Amino acid sequence: MDADRETFRLFVAVAESASFTKAAAAAGVARPRLSARMVELEDRAGEPLFDREAGGTALTDAGRRLLELARSELARPVEERDPLLSGGAAAAEEPRVRITIMPGATIGKWTTRFEERNPRENLSVTPVDEHDQLARLRAGEADVAFVRLPIGEAGDVHVIPLYSEATVVVAPKGHLVEAADTVVAADLAGERLLTDPGSLPDWNEATDPVPAEQRAELAGLTPDQLVEVVASGVGVAVLPQSVARAAQRRDVVARVITDAPETTVAIAWLRDDESEWTEQFVGIVRGRSERSSRAPAAAAAPQRKPPAQAQKQQKQQKQQKSRGASKRKGR
């Protein structure tokens, strides 16, 4: 069927997460945009892909067939992709801006603005693990990365902080923290912390701490997998609020830790990247209008001072207008 890789990627995200909200958060797109893309995909398929009576995310037989096709297409190397499965020759072109996002980042407002300004161009958004945020950027597989600070040595990239967010504790349903609106680090004294203790400097080690080897294994889990471990009741996790929200389940609770350090989300791109498309996207993120530009040539040319004869004529014309206005008042 006629569909581009980005639509396939979004479709697989919805199918695997069984949630439009989680898929949108993981893909870094706005929820309404994701829904619109899925409606367009169903129109192209000519039949329903989702069972609306079963909650909206369960796949129909046609949806399961397309999921198999989409996974197969996404797994193929670039040079082997079928243009017909990528929306034709135009859609088969590489995206103008390749973006990576770490868990919890929502960049829909910026990608939407880019697409509005460049309706004939496309971009790609790829989720990456937070422990390897700059790998694709440095490997030349991405143009822009949305990262969570700190990112270690970054002398080869531009980094602009965008916003900060609260830190939360995620605990099993029924945990004592559920009774509070917010907590402080001291409230978690003695808890088994499944995440890096460095995220909570004032935390007191539990009487039954998590072994270092086990914590190293937990560090390799995705946020969804980590929250699933929390739900089993073996401990609590400290996460950025957006990450906890994206991985939210009915059997866990999350509360803001008011005295924990906030985390900062930033945009990064290589210092030697001179692409006009990268510059435009970064400009959109920084709030530049469509007509604004950093280029000196875009500034208005200074007005040249008129020669002396012209200045004399202008002065005489002003005097004549002034006398004419005085006579009309006198009448």
Secondary structure, 3 states (H helix, E strand, C coil): CCCCHHHHHHHHHHHHHCCHHHHHHHHCCCHHHHHHHHHHHHHHHCCCCECHHHCCCCECHHHHHHHHHHHHHHHCCHHHCCHHHHCHHHHHCCCCEEEEECCCCCCHHHHHHHHHHCCCCCEEEEECCHHHCCHHHHCCCCCEEEEEECCCCCCCEEEEEEEEECEEEEEECCCHHHHCCEECHHHHCCCCECCCHHHCCCCCCCCCCCCHHHHHHHHCCCHHHHHHHHHCCCCEEEEEHHHHHHCCCCCEEEEEECCCCCEEEEEEEECCCCCHHHHHHHHHHCCCCCCCCCCHHHCCCCCCCCCHHHHHHHHHHHHHHHHHHHHHHHC
